[in-house]
Amino acid sequence: MFIWNYLTLLCFGVALIDAKSIKKSQANLLEPTLDPDEKLGKIGKSPPDISNEVQRVQVPLGASPGKGNWQGKWFPHAPGQQQKAIESKMKSTTEEVPLLESTTKDGWQGKWFPQAPGEPHVVKKKPLVEKQTKSAESTTQDTWKGKWFPQDTNEPHKTKQRSCDDGKSNLAVDFDPNDIRDSLNFLCISSNRSLYQPDLSREAILTEHFLPSAYLPPAKCLNESISYSHLPATNGPYRPMPAEYGTYSYLPPQRYVRNLAEGAIVMLYHPCAFPGQVKQLQDIVGGCLYRHLVSPSLALSPERPLALLAWSRSLEMSVVDRQLAADFIQKHAKQGPLAPEELSRLIAKRQTYKEGLLVEAHLVTTADDYGLCGYLEEM
């Protein structure tokens, strides 16, 4: 019984709490806003009659409001004025504006840029100078008395090329073939010619001068003298113009060094050397290759009066050794800093030194000497 009473009180408490929460939520809800007429209707009163105070006007649909009803400003235009505004605008753009007369002058007294109003937009050109005045100006001399660079105004724009070496002028710097005093270079004036007799007991001497592989000898004009550190000369400076290949009465070293640089073989002999030995060595050289030179020289000693020269190398002999001479030619010919791959293309075009030339060299194979001393191999 006690439990039943306890449950009844508990249910009654829960119901009381729910009732309070519902009442509280209803108090928080806002009442709807009603029109004054609706409020009067809820209360039971009828709305007041305003028909006598306001005049209602019924406007038909699609009709434009009266033009004169609005007393303020219309934007962008009053009703019905749109078409008139467009027509007036078209008239204003199509009206012709009278052109300004060309004689009209502005009150401005200064300068106009680029021209004054009414003047044509044409640049004025100065009249051309007559031909007579031009010819008169060309003959006018300048008053400048100094030096002109690079040339005078009346001189053509061309520089005169002065020849550094033409093979004929100013040859006395090295050797003058027309001067009898220079004939000592190819004459035997020794009182004891027996000193130059061939001696089989004397061995030949091979001399080599080592140079850097990139060394390129300078070419000097005839206004400079050339001297050499060793004799006979086998390298060093030279004259620009090479000598024509062949046999000479005398060929200065300043000339044949140029030929050594392009791979030639030069045969030198002392003027007092025995002619038979000279002829034998000359035949060997002339039969081995085309690019050879033969000349007497006082630079050789009485012990070894015969020599073969290549670039930076020399072979001096007392007696002609055929095999030794051929080996030297085959090994060192066609070598030098200026040696061309095809000499035949240069020979026909270039100018050469020919003073003192006795006999020109003959072709053995070709001007390029593709075979050296070939006839000796057959013997």
Beta strands, then each sheet from edge to edge (+ up, - down):
strand 1: 205-208
strand 2: 246-248
strand 3: 265-269
strand 4: 292-296
strand 5: 306-310
strand 6: 313-317
strand 7: 357-360
sheet 1: 1+ 6- 5+ 3- 4- 2- 7+
end
